[in-house]
Amino acid sequence: MRKPADTMRRTKIVFTLGPATESEEMLEKLIRAGADVARLNMAHANHEWTRKVIRRIREVATRVGREVAIMMDIKGPEIRTGDVTTPIELKPGEIFDFTVKPHVERGNAEEIRSVDVNYRDLVNDIKVGDTVLVDNGLIRLEVLEKEAAHIRCRVLIPGQLTSRRHINLPGVKVNLPSFTEKDRGDTLVGIAEGIDFVALSFVREAADIELLRDFLRTNKSTAQIIAKIEDQLAIENLEDIVESCDALMVARGDLGIECPFEALPIIQRQAVRACLSHGKPVIIATHMLESMITSPMPTRAEITDVANAVYELADCVMLSGETTVGRYPLECVHILDKIARRIEIEAADEMPGPATFMQEKMKVLRAAVVMANELPGAHIVTFTRQGFMARGLSALRPIRAPILAFAPTVETLRHLKLLRSVEGYLLPFDQNPDETIRHAIEVLTQTGRVKPGDKLIVVTDILSQDRLVDSVQLRTVR
């Protein structure tokens, strides 16, 4: 087994903020440990807390001297049961009603137990024979009949029904808006505080993404959109969704409920491949190290799960409950870091050559990656105003060369935090591209990132007869 030319971790780490990680002390430890993106789950956050923690993350990152990106994960549409005074023990074969119009009299109401749901048009979306999953699929029912006021079901898998349980409807197209009023209010707070990414929940089609993009554009936000795929409709429209979004999240929680569980690994692989083919970053999320909420060590299956995501060349792996309420949030980051580094060494010998894209600019970038792959110890250096150069190079997955990307704004620098193999640097660009390159090499030399004799593949645009042209240069550090 050969050693890599560079020891950087290529796979990025996303952690979710919560009671276990919101303190300045823990944030500093996580950032120093190599966490790249902080996620705010707006399903469990109010605006006061959101403003406070975003500012705290920025202050800690500045103090540490290492930027992290901030992702706001907005709640999206959801269907929940109403409140119940006491838990309802559902029995196998029991007939049970979901009430969509409270206070409307129902036939045989005294004999059939029921619970309200918060989505009044559910009766129009669902049909007889559909499956209703409650509480993350722990309770399963089949629709027998429906009327204007209620949906009558038979219990297939029993369980205890408590208040405000989440409802999933596999294969049912629900006509709830993808971007709700709550989402709008939450996103406005995020925009005001300068968030870097908005994760849109339950994306079903490309039009959902465009709705959010128009909202961000109207409110002059540079935040990028991460599309979360969580149901069967998203899988059907995967190519269009990947093409429209800035990044994709494989949200395996709801996805594992909405789709057959045996199809989940296949869907994950399809999503990663779709993102690679479109040059978009992809995040693998949910249950990566779930046992570490209470245990100081992961299970062997979890280690393999993380390793598979790295082998598949995903850009990021994500922690949820592990870092919101878990006992060992810092250990989780250390373990992801250790697994990723080890698998990246192993996978380097098996990686395919860079993909071929149709766009001319991507062909230029591919030439740079091919050269880097053939020069042991080479580094790719690029300059990117909006992130395109870095995204393109990252999508081509250089085997061993790190991508050292210089950006003129902190907004672009933070967007680079999602990209595999990319290490970002903040640098004002000179009007003369050669001066910009010289300054960048000085920074890399002074920080010890490169040393005399190292080979640099420099990907940039250069001035030629008053116009900028794409350029790939081979330089040796003097």
GIZI-V618525 format. One record per backbone hydrogen bond with DSSP energy under -1.0 kcal/mol. NH is the residue of the N-H (numbers start at 1). CO is the residue of the C=O. If there is no record, write none. Layout:
BEGIN
((NH	CO) (NH	CO))
END
This chain:
BEGIN
((12	315) (14	317) (15	37) (17	39) (20	324) (21	18) (22	18) (27	23) (28	24) (29	25) (30	26) (31	27) (32	28) (33	29) (34	31) (35	30) (36	13) (37	13) (38	69) (39	15) (40	71) (42	73) (44	41) (50	46) (51	47) (52	48) (53	49) (54	50) (55	51) (56	52) (57	53) (58	54) (59	55) (60	56) (61	57) (62	58) (63	59) (64	60) (65	61) (66	61) (69	36) (71	38) (72	197) (73	40) (74	199) (81	165) (82	116) (88	161) (90	88) (90	159) (93	155) (94	91) (96	153) (97	113) (98	151) (99	115) (100	149) (101	149) (104	101) (109	106) (111	108) (112	108) (115	97) (117	99) (118	80) (122	119) (124	121) (125	121) (126	122) (129	143) (130	127) (132	141) (133	168) (134	139) (135	166) (138	135) (139	134) (140	157) (141	132) (142	154) (143	130) (144	152) (145	152) (147	150) (151	98) (152	145) (153	96) (154	142) (155	94) (156	140) (157	140) (161	88) (164	82) (167	79) (168	133) (172	169) (184	180) (185	181) (186	182) (187	183) (188	184) (189	185) (190	186) (191	187) (192	188) (193	189) (194	191) (195	190) (196	70) (197	70) (198	224) (199	72) (200	226) (203	228) (208	205) (210	206) (211	207) (212	208) (213	209) (214	210) (215	211) (216	212) (217	213) (218	214) (219	215) (220	217) (221	216) (224	196) (226	198) (227	247) (228	200) (229	249) (235	231) (236	232) (237	233) (238	235) (241	237) (242	238) (243	239) (244	240) (245	241) (246	225) (247	225) (248	281) (249	227) (250	283) (251	229) (251	249) (252	250) (252	285) (255	251) (256	252) (258	254) (259	255) (263	260) (264	261) (267	263) (268	264) (269	265) (270	266) (271	267) (272	268) (273	269) (274	270) (275	271) (276	272) (277	273) (278	274) (280	275) (283	248) (284	316) (285	250) (292	289) (293	290) (294	291) (295	291) (303	299) (304	300) (305	301) (306	302) (307	303) (308	304) (309	305) (310	306) (311	307) (312	308) (313	310) (314	309) (315	282) (316	282) (317	12) (318	284) (319	14) (323	320) (324	320) (325	321) (326	321) (327	293) (332	328) (333	329) (334	330) (335	331) (336	332) (337	333) (338	334) (339	335) (340	336) (341	337) (342	338) (343	339) (344	340) (345	341) (346	342) (347	343) (348	344) (349	346) (350	347) (363	359) (364	360) (365	361) (366	362) (367	363) (368	364) (369	365) (370	366) (371	367) (372	368) (373	369) (374	370) (378	375) (379	455) (380	402) (381	457) (382	404) (383	459) (384	406) (391	387) (392	388) (393	389) (394	390) (395	391) (396	392) (397	394) (403	421) (404	380) (405	423) (406	382) (407	425) (413	409) (414	410) (415	411) (416	412) (417	414) (418	415) (419	416) (421	10) (422	419) (423	403) (425	405) (427	407) (436	432) (437	433) (438	434) (439	435) (440	436) (441	437) (442	438) (443	439) (444	440) (445	441) (446	442) (447	443) (448	445) (449	444) (450	444) (453	477) (454	451) (456	475) (457	379) (458	473) (459	381) (460	471) (462	469) (464	467) (469	462) (471	460) (473	458) (475	456) (477	454))
END
